Amino acid sequence: MHVPFLYRQLSYVALNVSDLSRSTSFYSDLLGLELSAEQVGESSALRCDTHAASLLLYQADEPGLRRVAFQLASSADLAAAATHFESRGYEIWPIPSEELPFLRVAGGFRLYEPTTRVTFEYFASVMDLGKAYQPTVANIQRLGHVVLRVVDLDGCWEVLERDFGLLSSDFVEDKAVWARCYPNPFHHSLALVKSPENGLHHVNFMVSEIDDIGRARNRLIDAGVDIVFGPGRHKPSGSVFLYFLDPDGMTAEFSFGMEEFPEENAREPRMLENSSTTMDLWGGKPKPTFSSAGVIAGKDR
């Protein structure tokens, strides 16, 4: 196994939303993320761990995925990543200096994933806030993962494995790939699902108790939120899940439990059957609106 640089974690996901105030309230009041910063009328930062941001929301005309950000293991890995991408012919550009105070990172760079045009961001140093994150309506542990809808599944995965250094954990042939960012142990921080068009599939938050799944289901139903899949249990990762729609119809997920990989001698990725029971061992089926909204925002520089 050779990886060109080492990751620490998926740090944050940035979404464009049509009504910033409404979406900020949804993710804070109903889901339990904590508002950590805001630029009035422009953007909000919410967190669910020690970092300043796990989710960024930006006011925009069209809802969708704006950016995916990873923290690398060290400043040396950040430098190695920049050198690696440039050697592969990628254009990289620095995070704009005017954004650094809001993002609370010490600098880094961005680039496009070429098959989807998703903006990826990399940095090594991010501010940990002095006050610990305080769970409210849910015991959120962390931002878990982001999943993309992709037209060219094989081509996109080839790029992410070869150039972005991600490792597959499981796959369904011609359907999906689940990938981890080594040496982070979690089964996946990013996944791809084959689709007629590129877009956001969903954003996941991991909770610390299975009861959080049940409580969230009832709380969201009472608030009129559309539950689109679950509760159920995935075969890949083993997680118990609940999917629901945010105010723009984009899909979010709460999950409990996830397979973790050792740093050395990890198992080989499994080829899983393309069946409904692979996605839900309990036999549930998603609604048609599941993971159907959220464009790729495109240029972010």
Buried (B, 14 or more C-beta within 10 A) or exposed (E): EEBBBBBBBBBBBBBBBBBBBEBBBBBBEBBBBBBBBBEEEEBBBBBBBBBBBBBBBBBBEEBBBBBBBBBBBEBEBBEBBBEBBEEEEBEBEEBEEEEBEBBBBBBBBBBBBEBBEBBBBBBBBBBEBEEEBEBEBBBBBBBBBBBBBBBBBBEBBEBBBEBBBBBBBBBBEEBBBBBBBBBBEBBBBBBBBBBEEBBBBBBBBBBBEEEBBBBBBEBBEEEEBBBBBBBBBBBBBBBBBBBBBBBBBBBBBBBBBBBEBEEEEBEEBEEBEEEEEBBBBEEBEBEEBBBBBBBBBEEBE
